[in-house]
């Protein structure tokens, strides 16, 4: 259901090769680059760029949220019972 219109650009980040994902009823008229999940409208003359490997979630307006995708789990050592 998403639409890319006008002079919009959807590009992968040069540094990481990650590309945006546009979902839902999103409308993109601006530029989106890198590992960005778009769930809203990107208006003309607006750029949402991410050159890192962290996921950014864009919901429209100025709403940009970083998502920590670290899957490393630290194992806690079980203390011996006394």
mmCIF file of the N, C-alpha and C atoms, coordinates in Angstrom:
data_MODEL
# 
_entry.id   MODEL 
# 
loop_
_atom_site.group_PDB 
_atom_site.id 
_atom_site.type_symbol 
_atom_site.label_atom_id 
_atom_site.label_alt_id 
_atom_site.label_comp_id 
_atom_site.label_asym_id 
_atom_site.label_entity_id 
_atom_site.label_seq_id 
_atom_site.pdbx_PDB_ins_code 
_atom_site.Cartn_x 
_atom_site.Cartn_y 
_atom_site.Cartn_z 
_atom_site.occupancy 
_atom_site.B_iso_or_equiv 
_atom_site.pdbx_formal_charge 
_atom_site.auth_seq_id 
_atom_site.auth_comp_id 
_atom_site.auth_asym_id 
_atom_site.auth_atom_id 
_atom_site.pdbx_PDB_model_num 
ATOM 1   N N  . UNK A 1 1  ? 0.810  -1.199  0.000  1.00 0.00 ? 1  UNK A N  1 
ATOM 2   C CA . UNK A 1 1  ? 0.000  0.000   0.000  1.00 0.00 ? 1  UNK A CA 1 
ATOM 3   C C  . UNK A 1 1  ? 0.857  1.268   0.000  1.00 0.00 ? 1  UNK A C  1 
ATOM 4   N N  . UNK A 1 2  ? 2.162  1.150   0.229  1.00 0.00 ? 2  UNK A N  1 
ATOM 5   C CA . UNK A 1 2  ? 3.026  2.330   0.263  1.00 0.00 ? 2  UNK A CA 1 
ATOM 6   C C  . UNK A 1 2  ? 3.198  2.894   -1.142 1.00 0.00 ? 2  UNK A C  1 
ATOM 7   N N  . UNK A 1 3  ? 3.420  4.221   -1.222 1.00 0.00 ? 3  UNK A N  1 
ATOM 8   C CA . UNK A 1 3  ? 3.618  4.887   -2.500 1.00 0.00 ? 3  UNK A CA 1 
ATOM 9   C C  . UNK A 1 3  ? 4.864  5.755   -2.441 1.00 0.00 ? 3  UNK A C  1 
ATOM 10  N N  . UNK A 1 4  ? 5.659  5.677   -3.501 1.00 0.00 ? 4  UNK A N  1 
ATOM 11  C CA . UNK A 1 4  ? 6.837  6.528   -3.674 1.00 0.00 ? 4  UNK A CA 1 
ATOM 12  C C  . UNK A 1 4  ? 6.507  7.448   -4.845 1.00 0.00 ? 4  UNK A C  1 
ATOM 13  N N  . UNK A 1 5  ? 6.535  8.756   -4.622 1.00 0.00 ? 5  UNK A N  1 
ATOM 14  C CA . UNK A 1 5  ? 6.070  9.692   -5.650 1.00 0.00 ? 5  UNK A CA 1 
ATOM 15  C C  . UNK A 1 5  ? 7.035  10.852  -5.843 1.00 0.00 ? 5  UNK A C  1 
ATOM 16  N N  . UNK A 1 6  ? 6.813  11.592  -6.924 1.00 0.00 ? 6  UNK A N  1 
ATOM 17  C CA . UNK A 1 6  ? 7.567  12.814  -7.180 1.00 0.00 ? 6  UNK A CA 1 
ATOM 18  C C  . UNK A 1 6  ? 9.033  12.525  -7.453 1.00 0.00 ? 6  UNK A C  1 
ATOM 19  N N  . UNK A 1 7  ? 9.912  13.324  -6.868 1.00 0.00 ? 7  UNK A N  1 
ATOM 20  C CA . UNK A 1 7  ? 11.352 13.157  -7.081 1.00 0.00 ? 7  UNK A CA 1 
ATOM 21  C C  . UNK A 1 7  ? 11.998 12.449  -5.890 1.00 0.00 ? 7  UNK A C  1 
ATOM 22  N N  . UNK A 1 8  ? 11.251 11.555  -5.283 1.00 0.00 ? 8  UNK A N  1 
ATOM 23  C CA . UNK A 1 8  ? 11.745 10.814  -4.117 1.00 0.00 ? 8  UNK A CA 1 
ATOM 24  C C  . UNK A 1 8  ? 12.909 9.911   -4.515 1.00 0.00 ? 8  UNK A C  1 
ATOM 25  N N  . UNK A 1 9  ? 13.816 9.693   -3.552 1.00 0.00 ? 9  UNK A N  1 
ATOM 26  C CA . UNK A 1 9  ? 14.943 8.776   -3.742 1.00 0.00 ? 9  UNK A CA 1 
ATOM 27  C C  . UNK A 1 9  ? 14.956 7.789   -2.582 1.00 0.00 ? 9  UNK A C  1 
ATOM 28  N N  . UNK A 1 10 ? 15.006 6.514   -2.907 1.00 0.00 ? 10 UNK A N  1 
ATOM 29  C CA . UNK A 1 10 ? 15.133 5.455   -1.914 1.00 0.00 ? 10 UNK A CA 1 
ATOM 30  C C  . UNK A 1 10 ? 16.451 4.756   -2.240 1.00 0.00 ? 10 UNK A C  1 
ATOM 31  N N  . UNK A 1 11 ? 17.445 4.891   -1.357 1.00 0.00 ? 11 UNK A N  1 
ATOM 32  C CA . UNK A 1 11 ? 18.777 4.349   -1.664 1.00 0.00 ? 11 UNK A CA 1 
ATOM 33  C C  . UNK A 1 11 ? 19.367 3.599   -0.476 1.00 0.00 ? 11 UNK A C  1 
ATOM 34  N N  . UNK A 1 12 ? 20.251 2.673   -0.804 1.00 0.00 ? 12 UNK A N  1 
ATOM 35  C CA . UNK A 1 12 ? 21.012 1.959   0.232  1.00 0.00 ? 12 UNK A CA 1 
ATOM 36  C C  . UNK A 1 12 ? 22.156 2.852   0.706  1.00 0.00 ? 12 UNK A C  1 
ATOM 37  N N  . UNK A 1 13 ? 22.575 2.661   1.944  1.00 0.00 ? 13 UNK A N  1 
ATOM 38  C CA . UNK A 1 13 ? 23.707 3.409   2.494  1.00 0.00 ? 13 UNK A CA 1 
ATOM 39  C C  . UNK A 1 13 ? 24.991 2.913   1.852  1.00 0.00 ? 13 UNK A C  1 
ATOM 40  N N  . UNK A 1 14 ? 25.860 3.813   1.492  1.00 0.00 ? 14 UNK A N  1 
ATOM 41  C CA . UNK A 1 14 ? 27.143 3.418   0.882  1.00 0.00 ? 14 UNK A CA 1 
ATOM 42  C C  . UNK A 1 14 ? 28.005 2.620   1.845  1.00 0.00 ? 14 UNK A C  1 
ATOM 43  N N  . UNK A 1 15 ? 28.037 3.059   3.105  1.00 0.00 ? 15 UNK A N  1 
ATOM 44  C CA . UNK A 1 15 ? 28.920 2.438   4.088  1.00 0.00 ? 15 UNK A CA 1 
ATOM 45  C C  . UNK A 1 15 ? 28.476 1.033   4.484  1.00 0.00 ? 15 UNK A C  1 
ATOM 46  N N  . UNK A 1 16 ? 27.161 0.810   4.590  1.00 0.00 ? 16 UNK A N  1 
ATOM 47  C CA . UNK A 1 16 ? 26.668 -0.476  5.099  1.00 0.00 ? 16 UNK A CA 1 
ATOM 48  C C  . UNK A 1 16 ? 25.971 -1.331  4.055  1.00 0.00 ? 16 UNK A C  1 
ATOM 49  N N  . UNK A 1 17 ? 25.458 -0.718  3.011  1.00 0.00 ? 17 UNK A N  1 
ATOM 50  C CA . UNK A 1 17 ? 24.710 -1.449  1.997  1.00 0.00 ? 17 UNK A CA 1 
ATOM 51  C C  . UNK A 1 17 ? 23.268 -1.714  2.405  1.00 0.00 ? 17 UNK A C  1 
ATOM 52  N N  . UNK A 1 18 ? 22.868 -1.235  3.598  1.00 0.00 ? 18 UNK A N  1 
ATOM 53  C CA . UNK A 1 18 ? 21.501 -1.442  4.078  1.00 0.00 ? 18 UNK A CA 1 
ATOM 54  C C  . UNK A 1 18 ? 20.538 -0.515  3.354  1.00 0.00 ? 18 UNK A C  1 
ATOM 55  N N  . UNK A 1 19 ? 19.378 -1.059  2.980  1.00 0.00 ? 19 UNK A N  1 
ATOM 56  C CA . UNK A 1 19 ? 18.374 -0.288  2.255  1.00 0.00 ? 19 UNK A CA 1 
ATOM 57  C C  . UNK A 1 19 ? 17.144 -0.055  3.122  1.00 0.00 ? 19 UNK A C  1 
ATOM 58  N N  . UNK A 1 20 ? 16.378 1.005   2.836  1.00 0.00 ? 20 UNK A N  1 
ATOM 59  C CA . UNK A 1 20 ? 15.167 1.295   3.592  1.00 0.00 ? 20 UNK A CA 1 
ATOM 60  C C  . UNK A 1 20 ? 14.062 0.283   3.309  1.00 0.00 ? 20 UNK A C  1 
ATOM 61  N N  . UNK A 1 21 ? 13.112 0.210   4.242  1.00 0.00 ? 21 UNK A N  1 
ATOM 62  C CA . UNK A 1 21 ? 11.902 -0.593  4.079  1.00 0.00 ? 21 UNK A CA 1 
ATOM 63  C C  . UNK A 1 21 ? 10.728 0.347   4.294  1.00 0.00 ? 21 UNK A C  1 
ATOM 64  N N  . UNK A 1 22 ? 9.880  0.459   3.284  1.00 0.00 ? 22 UNK A N  1 
ATOM 65  C CA . UNK A 1 22 ? 8.718  1.345   3.340  1.00 0.00 ? 22 UNK A CA 1 
ATOM 66  C C  . UNK A 1 22 ? 7.489  0.451   3.502  1.00 0.00 ? 22 UNK A C  1 
ATOM 67  N N  . UNK A 1 23 ? 6.715  0.652   4.594  1.00 0.00 ? 23 UNK A N  1 
ATOM 68  C CA . UNK A 1 23 ? 5.596  -0.256  4.861  1.00 0.00 ? 23 UNK A CA 1 
ATOM 69  C C  . UNK A 1 23 ? 4.295  0.498   5.086  1.00 0.00 ? 23 UNK A C  1 
ATOM 70  N N  . UNK A 1 24 ? 3.204  -0.262  5.134  1.00 0.00 ? 24 UNK A N  1 
ATOM 71  C CA . UNK A 1 24 ? 1.889  0.289   5.455  1.00 0.00 ? 24 UNK A CA 1 
ATOM 72  C C  . UNK A 1 24 ? 1.386  1.240   4.395  1.00 0.00 ? 24 UNK A C  1 
ATOM 73  N N  . UNK A 1 25 ? 0.718  2.279   4.835  1.00 0.00 ? 25 UNK A N  1 
ATOM 74  C CA . UNK A 1 25 ? 0.152  3.295   3.940  1.00 0.00 ? 25 UNK A CA 1 
ATOM 75  C C  . UNK A 1 25 ? 1.074  4.493   3.800  1.00 0.00 ? 25 UNK A C  1 
ATOM 76  N N  . UNK A 1 26 ? 2.366  4.277   3.890  1.00 0.00 ? 26 UNK A N  1 
ATOM 77  C CA . UNK A 1 26 ? 3.346  5.360   3.838  1.00 0.00 ? 26 UNK A CA 1 
ATOM 78  C C  . UNK A 1 26 ? 3.363  6.025   2.468  1.00 0.00 ? 26 UNK A C  1 
ATOM 79  N N  . UNK A 1 27 ? 3.598  7.312   2.477  1.00 0.00 ? 27 UNK A N  1 
ATOM 80  C CA . UNK A 1 27 ? 3.803  8.094   1.259  1.00 0.00 ? 27 UNK A CA 1 
ATOM 81  C C  . UNK A 1 27 ? 5.182  8.718   1.352  1.00 0.00 ? 27 UNK A C  1 
ATOM 82  N N  . UNK A 1 28 ? 6.006  8.516   0.334  1.00 0.00 ? 28 UNK A N  1 
ATOM 83  C CA . UNK A 1 28 ? 7.350  9.075   0.344  1.00 0.00 ? 28 UNK A CA 1 
ATOM 84  C C  . UNK A 1 28 ? 7.496  10.020  -0.845 1.00 0.00 ? 28 UNK A C  1 
ATOM 85  N N  . UNK A 1 29 ? 7.726  11.288  -0.533 1.00 0.00 ? 29 UNK A N  1 
ATOM 86  C CA . UNK A 1 29 ? 7.983  12.303  -1.544 1.00 0.00 ? 29 UNK A CA 1 
ATOM 87  C C  . UNK A 1 29 ? 9.404  12.839  -1.409 1.00 0.00 ? 29 UNK A C  1 
ATOM 88  N N  . UNK A 1 30 ? 10.070 12.539  -0.299 1.00 0.00 ? 30 UNK A N  1 
ATOM 89  C CA . UNK A 1 30 ? 11.429 13.015  -0.033 1.00 0.00 ? 30 UNK A CA 1 
ATOM 90  C C  . UNK A 1 30 ? 12.448 11.914  -0.244 1.00 0.00 ? 30 UNK A C  1 
ATOM 91  N N  . UNK A 1 31 ? 13.553 11.974  0.497  1.00 0.00 ? 31 UNK A N  1 
ATOM 92  C CA . UNK A 1 31 ? 14.650 11.024  0.338  1.00 0.00 ? 31 UNK A CA 1 
ATOM 93  C C  . UNK A 1 31 ? 14.800 10.157  1.580  1.00 0.00 ? 31 UNK A C  1 
ATOM 94  N N  . UNK A 1 32 ? 15.013 8.853   1.361  1.00 0.00 ? 32 UNK A N  1 
ATOM 95  C CA . UNK A 1 32 ? 15.238 7.916   2.451  1.00 0.00 ? 32 UNK A CA 1 
ATOM 96  C C  . UNK A 1 32 ? 16.462 7.084   2.087  1.00 0.00 ? 32 UNK A C  1 
ATOM 97  N N  . UNK A 1 33 ? 17.419 6.998   3.022  1.00 0.00 ? 33 UNK A N  1 
ATOM 98  C CA . UNK A 1 33 ? 18.669 6.307   2.742  1.00 0.00 ? 33 UNK A CA 1 
ATOM 99  C C  . UNK A 1 33 ? 19.097 5.489   3.951  1.00 0.00 ? 33 UNK A C  1 
ATOM 100 N N  . UNK A 1 34 ? 19.515 4.262   3.721  1.00 0.00 ? 34 UNK A N  1 
ATOM 101 C CA . UNK A 1 34 ? 20.082 3.429   4.775  1.00 0.00 ? 34 UNK A CA 1 
ATOM 102 C C  . UNK A 1 34 ? 19.063 2.558   5.465  1.00 0.00 ? 34 UNK A C  1 
ATOM 103 N N  . UNK A 1 35 ? 19.443 2.073   6.636  1.00 0.00 ? 35 UNK A N  1 
ATOM 104 C CA . UNK A 1 35 ? 18.620 1.126   7.395  1.00 0.00 ? 35 UNK A CA 1 
ATOM 105 C C  . UNK A 1 35 ? 17.530 1.893   8.144  1.00 0.00 ? 35 UNK A C  1 
ATOM 106 N N  . UNK A 1 36 ? 16.449 2.203   7.405  1.00 0.00 ? 36 UNK A N  1 
ATOM 107 C CA . UNK A 1 36 ? 15.337 2.985   7.938  1.00 0.00 ? 36 UNK A CA 1 
ATOM 108 C C  . UNK A 1 36 ? 14.043 2.231   7.656  1.00 0.00 ? 36 UNK A C  1 
ATOM 109 N N  . UNK A 1 37 ? 13.217 2.087   8.671  1.00 0.00 ? 37 UNK A N  1 
ATOM 110 C CA . UNK A 1 37 ? 11.877 1.533   8.519  1.00 0.00 ? 37 UNK A CA 1 
ATOM 111 C C  . UNK A 1 37 ? 10.918 2.712   8.509  1.00 0.00 ? 37 UNK A C  1 
ATOM 112 N N  . UNK A 1 38 ? 10.234 2.932   7.389  1.00 0.00 ? 38 UNK A N  1 
ATOM 113 C CA . UNK A 1 38 ? 9.318  4.061   7.259  1.00 0.00 ? 38 UNK A CA 1 
ATOM 114 C C  . UNK A 1 38 ? 7.900  3.552   7.465  1.00 0.00 ? 38 UNK A C  1 
ATOM 115 N N  . UNK A 1 39 ? 7.229  4.128   8.474  1.00 0.00 ? 39 UNK A N  1 
ATOM 116 C CA . UNK A 1 39 ? 5.844  3.784   8.787  1.00 0.00 ? 39 UNK A CA 1 
ATOM 117 C C  . UNK A 1 39 ? 4.954  5.020   8.707  1.00 0.00 ? 39 UNK A C  1 
ATOM 118 N N  . UNK A 1 40 ? 5.391  6.035   8.016  1.00 0.00 ? 40 UNK A N  1 
ATOM 119 C CA . UNK A 1 40 ? 4.641  7.285   7.934  1.00 0.00 ? 40 UNK A CA 1 
ATOM 120 C C  . UNK A 1 40 ? 4.957  7.985   6.634  1.00 0.00 ? 40 UNK A C  1 
ATOM 121 N N  . UNK A 1 41 ? 4.726  9.276   6.590  1.00 0.00 ? 41 UNK A N  1 
ATOM 122 C CA . UNK A 1 41 ? 4.929  10.048  5.374  1.00 0.00 ? 41 UNK A CA 1 
ATOM 123 C C  . UNK A 1 41 ? 6.231  10.838  5.427  1.00 0.00 ? 41 UNK A C  1 
ATOM 124 N N  . UNK A 1 42 ? 7.006  10.744  4.356  1.00 0.00 ? 42 UNK A N  1 
ATOM 125 C CA . UNK A 1 42 ? 8.215  11.548  4.195  1.00 0.00 ? 42 UNK A CA 1 
ATOM 126 C C  . UNK A 1 42 ? 7.856  12.626  3.176  1.00 0.00 ? 42 UNK A C  1 
ATOM 127 N N  . UNK A 1 43 ? 7.738  13.841  3.649  1.00 0.00 ? 43 UNK A N  1 
ATOM 128 C CA . UNK A 1 43 ? 7.266  14.937  2.806  1.00 0.00 ? 43 UNK A CA 1 
ATOM 129 C C  . UNK A 1 43 ? 8.353  15.439  1.861  1.00 0.00 ? 43 UNK A C  1 
ATOM 130 N N  . UNK A 1 44 ? 7.958  16.200  0.820  1.00 0.00 ? 44 UNK A N  1 
ATOM 131 C CA . UNK A 1 44 ? 8.959  16.757  -0.104 1.00 0.00 ? 44 UNK A CA 1 
ATOM 132 C C  . UNK A 1 44 ? 9.990  17.590  0.654  1.00 0.00 ? 44 UNK A C  1 
ATOM 133 N N  . UNK A 1 45 ? 11.186 17.610  0.151  1.00 0.00 ? 45 UNK A N  1 
ATOM 134 C CA . UNK A 1 45 ? 12.315 18.340  0.735  1.00 0.00 ? 45 UNK A CA 1 
ATOM 135 C C  . UNK A 1 45 ? 12.707 17.830  2.119  1.00 0.00 ? 45 UNK A C  1 
ATOM 136 N N  . UNK A 1 46 ? 12.319 16.631  2.472  1.00 0.00 ? 46 UNK A N  1 
ATOM 137 C CA . UNK A 1 46 ? 12.678 16.009  3.759  1.00 0.00 ? 46 UNK A CA 1 
ATOM 138 C C  . UNK A 1 46 ? 13.585 14.824  3.455  1.00 0.00 ? 46 UNK A C  1 
ATOM 139 N N  . UNK A 1 47 ? 14.661 14.679  4.234  1.00 0.00 ? 47 UNK A N  1 
ATOM 140 C CA . UNK A 1 47 ? 15.572 13.539  4.083  1.00 0.00 ? 47 UNK A CA 1 
ATOM 141 C C  . UNK A 1 47 ? 15.669 12.791  5.397  1.00 0.00 ? 47 UNK A C  1 
ATOM 142 N N  . UNK A 1 48 ? 15.589 11.482  5.313  1.00 0.00 ? 48 UNK A N  1 
ATOM 143 C CA . UNK A 1 48 ? 15.800 10.614  6.462  1.00 0.00 ? 48 UNK A CA 1 
ATOM 144 C C  . UNK A 1 48 ? 16.967 9.711   6.069  1.00 0.00 ? 48 UNK A C  1 
ATOM 145 N N  . UNK A 1 49 ? 18.138 9.937   6.672  1.00 0.00 ? 49 UNK A N  1 
ATOM 146 C CA . UNK A 1 49 ? 19.338 9.195   6.298  1.00 0.00 ? 49 UNK A CA 1 
ATOM 147 C C  . UNK A 1 49 ? 19.923 8.492   7.510  1.00 0.00 ? 49 UNK A C  1 
ATOM 148 N N  . UNK A 1 50 ? 20.391 7.284   7.280  1.00 0.00 ? 50 UNK A N  1 
ATOM 149 C CA . UNK A 1 50 ? 21.037 6.500   8.329  1.00 0.00 ? 50 UNK A CA 1 
ATOM 150 C C  . UNK A 1 50 ? 22.233 5.791   7.724  1.00 0.00 ? 50 UNK A C  1 
ATOM 151 N N  . UNK A 1 51 ? 23.427 6.192   8.116  1.00 0.00 ? 51 UNK A N  1 
ATOM 152 C CA . UNK A 1 51 ? 24.649 5.573   7.608  1.00 0.00 ? 51 UNK A CA 1 
ATOM 153 C C  . UNK A 1 51 ? 25.220 4.555   8.601  1.00 0.00 ? 51 UNK A C  1 
ATOM 154 N N  . UNK A 1 52 ? 24.441 4.214   9.636  1.00 0.00 ? 52 UNK A N  1 
ATOM 155 C CA . UNK A 1 52 ? 24.898 3.242   10.629 1.00 0.00 ? 52 UNK A CA 1 
ATOM 156 C C  . UNK A 1 52 ? 24.182 1.916   10.419 1.00 0.00 ? 52 UNK A C  1 
ATOM 157 N N  . UNK A 1 53 ? 24.542 0.912   11.199 1.00 0.00 ? 53 UNK A N  1 
ATOM 158 C CA . UNK A 1 53 ? 23.873 -0.377  11.114 1.00 0.00 ? 53 UNK A CA 1 
ATOM 159 C C  . UNK A 1 53 ? 22.724 -0.497  12.114 1.00 0.00 ? 53 UNK A C  1 
ATOM 160 N N  . UNK A 1 54 ? 22.499 0.554   12.916 1.00 0.00 ? 54 UNK A N  1 
ATOM 161 C CA . UNK A 1 54 ? 21.357 0.557   13.820 1.00 0.00 ? 54 UNK A CA 1 
ATOM 162 C C  . UNK A 1 54 ? 20.103 0.887   13.019 1.00 0.00 ? 54 UNK A C  1 
ATOM 163 N N  . UNK A 1 55 ? 18.999 0.249   13.370 1.00 0.00 ? 55 UNK A N  1 
ATOM 164 C CA . UNK A 1 55 ? 17.742 0.511   12.687 1.00 0.00 ? 55 UNK A CA 1 
ATOM 165 C C  . UNK A 1 55 ? 17.122 1.807   13.191 1.00 0.00 ? 55 UNK A C  1 
ATOM 166 N N  . UNK A 1 56 ? 16.705 2.665   12.257 1.00 0.00 ? 56 UNK A N  1 
ATOM 167 C CA . UNK A 1 56 ? 15.943 3.856   12.597 1.00 0.00 ? 56 UNK A CA 1 
ATOM 168 C C  . UNK A 1 56 ? 14.512 3.632   12.143 1.00 0.00 ? 56 UNK A C  1 
ATOM 169 N N  . UNK A 1 57 ? 13.553 3.984   12.989 1.00 0.00 ? 57 UNK A N  1 
ATOM 170 C CA . UNK A 1 57 ? 12.144 3.892   12.639 1.00 0.00 ? 57 UNK A CA 1 
ATOM 171 C C  . UNK A 1 57 ? 11.617 5.305   12.473 1.00 0.00 ? 57 UNK A C  1 
ATOM 172 N N  . UNK A 1 58 ? 11.067 5.592   11.302 1.00 0.00 ? 58 UNK A N  1 
ATOM 173 C CA . UNK A 1 58 ? 10.522 6.917   10.995 1.00 0.00 ? 58 UNK A CA 1 
ATOM 174 C C  . UNK A 1 58 ? 9.019  6.793   10.853 1.00 0.00 ? 58 UNK A C  1 
ATOM 175 N N  . UNK A 1 59 ? 8.284  7.559   11.688 1.00 0.00 ? 59 UNK A N  1 
ATOM 176 C CA . UNK A 1 59 ? 6.821  7.476   11.679 1.00 0.00 ? 59 UNK A CA 1 
ATOM 177 C C  . UNK A 1 59 ? 6.174  8.750   11.140 1.00 0.00 ? 59 UNK A C  1 
ATOM 178 N N  . UNK A 1 60 ? 6.952  9.622   10.554 1.00 0.00 ? 60 UNK A N  1 
ATOM 179 C CA . UNK A 1 60 ? 6.404  10.863  10.014 1.00 0.00 ? 60 UNK A CA 1 
ATOM 180 C C  . UNK A 1 60 ? 6.759  12.049  10.889 1.00 0.00 ? 60 UNK A C  1 
ATOM 181 N N  . UNK A 1 61 ? 6.667  13.243  10.332 1.00 0.00 ? 61 UNK A N  1 
ATOM 182 C CA . UNK A 1 61 ? 7.034  14.445  11.087 1.00 0.00 ? 61 UNK A CA 1 
ATOM 183 C C  . UNK A 1 61 ? 8.499  14.396  11.466 1.00 0.00 ? 61 UNK A C  1 
ATOM 184 N N  . UNK A 1 62 ? 8.784  14.623  12.734 1.00 0.00 ? 62 UNK A N  1 
ATOM 185 C CA . UNK A 1 62 ? 10.158 14.556  13.228 1.00 0.00 ? 62 UNK A CA 1 
ATOM 186 C C  . UNK A 1 62 ? 10.360 13.336  14.115 1.00 0.00 ? 62 UNK A C  1 
ATOM 187 N N  . UNK A 1 63 ? 9.496  12.364  13.988 1.00 0.00 ? 63 UNK A N  1 
ATOM 188 C CA . UNK A 1 63 ? 9.518  11.179  14.847 1.00 0.00 ? 63 UNK A CA 1 
ATOM 189 C C  . UNK A 1 63 ? 10.488 10.125  14.314 1.00 0.00 ? 63 UNK A C  1 
ATOM 190 N N  . UNK A 1 64 ? 11.716 10.139  14.836 1.00 0.00 ? 64 UNK A N  1 
ATOM 191 C CA . UNK A 1 64 ? 12.720 9.152   14.454 1.00 0.00 ? 64 UNK A CA 1 
ATOM 192 C C  . UNK A 1 64 ? 13.175 8.441   15.715 1.00 0.00 ? 64 UNK A C  1 
ATOM 193 N N  . UNK A 1 65 ? 13.131 7.123   15.701 1.00 0.00 ? 65 UNK A N  1 
ATOM 194 C CA . UNK A 1 65 ? 13.508 6.336   16.870 1.00 0.00 ? 65 UNK A CA 1 
ATOM 195 C C  . UNK A 1 65 ? 14.588 5.334   16.498 1.00 0.00 ? 65 UNK A C  1 
ATOM 196 N N  . UNK A 1 66 ? 15.636 5.258   17.298 1.00 0.00 ? 66 UNK A N  1 
ATOM 197 C CA . UNK A 1 66 ? 16.657 4.231   17.117 1.00 0.00 ? 66 UNK A CA 1 
ATOM 198 C C  . UNK A 1 66 ? 16.165 2.960   17.777 1.00 0.00 ? 66 UNK A C  1 
ATOM 199 N N  . UNK A 1 67 ? 16.420 1.838   17.132 1.00 0.00 ? 67 UNK A N  1 
ATOM 200 C CA . UNK A 1 67 ? 16.038 0.546   17.689 1.00 0.00 ? 67 UNK A CA 1 
ATOM 201 C C  . UNK A 1 67 ? 17.299 -0.244  17.938 1.00 0.00 ? 67 UNK A C  1 
ATOM 202 N N  . UNK A 1 68 ? 17.524 -0.648  19.180 1.00 0.00 ? 68 UNK A N  1 
ATOM 203 C CA . UNK A 1 68 ? 18.705 -1.435  19.526 1.00 0.00 ? 68 UNK A CA 1 
ATOM 204 C C  . UNK A 1 68 ? 18.462 -2.875  19.102 1.00 0.00 ? 68 UNK A C  1 
ATOM 205 N N  . UNK A 1 69 ? 19.211 -3.307  18.110 1.00 0.00 ? 69 UNK A N  1 
ATOM 206 C CA . UNK A 1 69 ? 19.021 -4.655  17.591 1.00 0.00 ? 69 UNK A CA 1 
ATOM 207 C C  . UNK A 1 69 ? 20.044 -5.644  18.126 1.00 0.00 ? 69 UNK A C  1 
ATOM 208 N N  . UNK A 1 70 ? 20.809 -5.249  19.111 1.00 0.00 ? 70 UNK A N  1 
ATOM 209 C CA . UNK A 1 70 ? 21.840 -6.123  19.649 1.00 0.00 ? 70 UNK A CA 1 
ATOM 210 C C  . UNK A 1 70 ? 21.205 -7.393  20.185 1.00 0.00 ? 70 UNK A C  1 
ATOM 211 N N  . UNK A 1 71 ? 21.634 -8.510  19.659 1.00 0.00 ? 71 UNK A N  1 
ATOM 212 C CA . UNK A 1 71 ? 21.077 -9.787  20.085 1.00 0.00 ? 71 UNK A CA 1 
ATOM 213 C C  . UNK A 1 71 ? 22.007 -10.525 21.031 1.00 0.00 ? 71 UNK A C  1 
ATOM 214 N N  . UNK A 1 72 ? 23.103 -9.844  21.380 1.00 0.00 ? 72 UNK A N  1 
ATOM 215 C CA . UNK A 1 72 ? 24.032 -10.472 22.313 1.00 0.00 ? 72 UNK A CA 1 
ATOM 216 C C  . UNK A 1 72 ? 23.392 -10.506 23.685 1.00 0.00 ? 72 UNK A C  1 
ATOM 217 N N  . UNK A 1 73 ? 23.386 -11.657 24.268 1.00 0.00 ? 73 UNK A N  1 
ATOM 218 C CA . UNK A 1 73 ? 22.854 -11.790 25.617 1.00 0.00 ? 73 UNK A CA 1 
ATOM 219 C C  . UNK A 1 73 ? 24.004 -12.160 26.525 1.00 0.00 ? 73 UNK A C  1 
ATOM 220 N N  . UNK A 1 74 ? 24.101 -11.466 27.605 1.00 0.00 ? 74 UNK A N  1 
ATOM 221 C CA . UNK A 1 74 ? 25.159 -11.790 28.545 1.00 0.00 ? 74 UNK A CA 1 
ATOM 222 C C  . UNK A 1 74 ? 24.646 -12.870 29.479 1.00 0.00 ? 74 UNK A C  1 
ATOM 223 N N  . UNK A 1 75 ? 25.409 -13.908 29.586 1.00 0.00 ? 75 UNK A N  1 
ATOM 224 C CA . UNK A 1 75 ? 25.035 -15.001 30.465 1.00 0.00 ? 75 UNK A CA 1 
ATOM 225 C C  . UNK A 1 75 ? 25.544 -14.692 31.859 1.00 0.00 ? 75 UNK A C  1 
ATOM 226 N N  . UNK A 1 76 ? 24.640 -14.704 32.790 1.00 0.00 ? 76 UNK A N  1 
ATOM 227 C CA . UNK A 1 76 ? 25.072 -14.459 34.165 1.00 0.00 ? 76 UNK A CA 1 
ATOM 228 C C  . UNK A 1 76 ? 25.493 -15.778 34.778 1.00 0.00 ? 76 UNK A C  1 
ATOM 229 N N  . UNK A 1 77 ? 26.622 -15.722 35.419 1.00 0.00 ? 77 UNK A N  1 
ATOM 230 C CA . UNK A 1 77 ? 27.126 -16.929 36.064 1.00 0.00 ? 77 UNK A CA 1 
ATOM 231 C C  . UNK A 1 77 ? 26.333 -17.169 37.333 1.00 0.00 ? 77 UNK A C  1 
ATOM 232 N N  . UNK A 1 78 ? 25.913 -18.380 37.485 1.00 0.00 ? 78 UNK A N  1 
ATOM 233 C CA . UNK A 1 78 ? 25.147 -18.725 38.676 1.00 0.00 ? 78 UNK A CA 1 
ATOM 234 C C  . UNK A 1 78 ? 26.094 -18.816 39.858 1.00 0.00 ? 78 UNK A C  1 
ATOM 235 N N  . UNK A 1 79 ? 25.758 -18.087 40.895 1.00 0.00 ? 79 UNK A N  1 
ATOM 236 C CA . UNK A 1 79 ? 26.585 -18.075 42.098 1.00 0.00 ? 79 UNK A CA 1 
ATOM 237 C C  . UNK A 1 79 ? 26.349 -19.375 42.864 1.00 0.00 ? 79 UNK A C  1 
ATOM 238 N N  . UNK A 1 80 ? 27.407 -19.951 43.376 1.00 0.00 ? 80 UNK A N  1 
ATOM 239 C CA . UNK A 1 80 ? 27.227 -21.192 44.171 1.00 0.00 ? 80 UNK A CA 1 
ATOM 240 C C  . UNK A 1 80 ? 26.432 -20.897 45.429 1.00 0.00 ? 80 UNK A C  1 
ATOM 241 N N  . UNK A 1 81 ? 25.571 -21.837 45.775 1.00 0.00 ? 81 UNK A N  1 
ATOM 242 C CA . UNK A 1 81 ? 24.759 -21.679 46.967 1.00 0.00 ? 81 UNK A CA 1 
ATOM 243 C C  . UNK A 1 81 ? 25.619 -21.933 48.200 1.00 0.00 ? 81 UNK A C  1 
ATOM 244 N N  . UNK A 1 82 ? 25.354 -21.198 49.263 1.00 0.00 ? 82 UNK A N  1 
ATOM 245 C CA . UNK A 1 82 ? 26.144 -21.359 50.495 1.00 0.00 ? 82 UNK A CA 1 
ATOM 246 C C  . UNK A 1 82 ? 25.322 -21.978 51.573 1.00 0.00 ? 82 UNK A C  1 
# 
